[in-house]
Amino acid sequence: MSETRCESCTMPIESGRYCQYCADESGRLHDFDETFARMVQFARRHDATISQSEAERRTFQFMSERPAWKDHPSVVAGVRDRAD
C-alpha cells in the first residue's frame, strides 16, 4: 500500500495531494465548511460517546496538524478558541 497520505484527512492515496473524499474531480480541495462538517460527523460516528462540541474540538485539533488546513483562519481560530 502507498505511503502517501491525503494532506487533508490522512487517508492513504496513490498519487496527488488529496483523496477522492477531500477533493473534486480536478483535484481541487473541497471548501473548509464542507470538510469540517464531514470530519465532525466522522468523529462522532467513530466515538458515539462524545458531544458535538468535543467532536468539533477534536476536529479542529486534527485539522491544525494537516498541511491542507493548518494555516486556515477558521482552524487557527477554532484551536485557539477551544484550547483547554
C-alpha positions in Angstrom: 0.0 0.0 0.0 1.1 3.5 -0.7 2.9 5.6 2.0 1.4 8.8 0.5 -1.3 10.3 2.7 -4.0 12.8 1.9 -2.9 16.2 3.1 -6.4 16.9 4.3 -7.5 13.7 6.1 -4.5 11.3 6.2 -6.3 8.6 4.1 -3.8 6.6 2.0 -3.6 7.7 -1.6 -1.7 6.5 -4.7 -0.9 10.0 -6.0 -1.6 13.6 -5.7 -2.2 15.7 -2.6 -5.8 14.8 -1.7 -8.0 11.8 -1.6 -11.3 11.4 -3.5 -13.3 12.5 -0.5 -11.4 15.7 0.2 -11.1 17.0 -3.4 -13.2 17.3 -6.5 -12.6 15.6 -9.8 -10.0 18.2 -10.8 -8.0 17.7 -7.6 -9.2 20.9 -6.0 -9.7 20.7 -2.2 -13.3 21.0 -1.1 -14.2 24.1 0.9 -13.5 24.3 4.6 -17.1 24.2 5.9 -17.9 21.1 3.9 -14.8 19.3 5.0 -15.1 20.3 8.6 -18.7 19.1 8.8 -17.8 15.7 7.3 -14.8 15.3 9.7 -17.0 16.2 12.7 -19.6 13.6 11.6 -16.8 11.0 11.2 -15.5 11.8 14.7 -19.0 11.3 16.2 -19.5 8.0 14.3 -16.1 6.8 15.4 -16.9 7.6 19.1 -20.6 7.9 19.7 -20.0 8.9 23.4 -18.6 12.4 22.5 -20.6 15.6 22.3 -20.9 17.8 19.2 -18.6 20.3 21.0 -16.0 17.7 21.7 -16.1 16.4 18.2 -15.6 19.9 16.9 -12.7 20.5 19.3 -11.0 17.2 18.2 -11.6 18.1 14.5 -10.0 21.5 14.9 -7.0 19.9 16.6 -6.7 17.2 13.9 -7.0 19.8 11.1 -4.4 22.0 12.7 -1.9 19.2 12.1 -2.7 18.6 8.5 -0.8 20.5 5.7 -4.0 21.3 3.8 -5.6 23.1 6.8 -3.0 24.1 9.4 -2.9 27.8 8.3 -6.6 28.2 7.5 -8.0 31.1 9.6 -11.0 29.0 10.8 -8.7 26.2 12.1 -6.3 28.7 13.8 -9.3 30.4 15.5 -11.0 27.1 16.3 -8.0 25.7 18.0 -7.3 29.0 19.9 -11.0 29.3 21.0 -11.3 25.7 22.2 -7.9 25.5 24.0 -8.2 23.8 27.3 
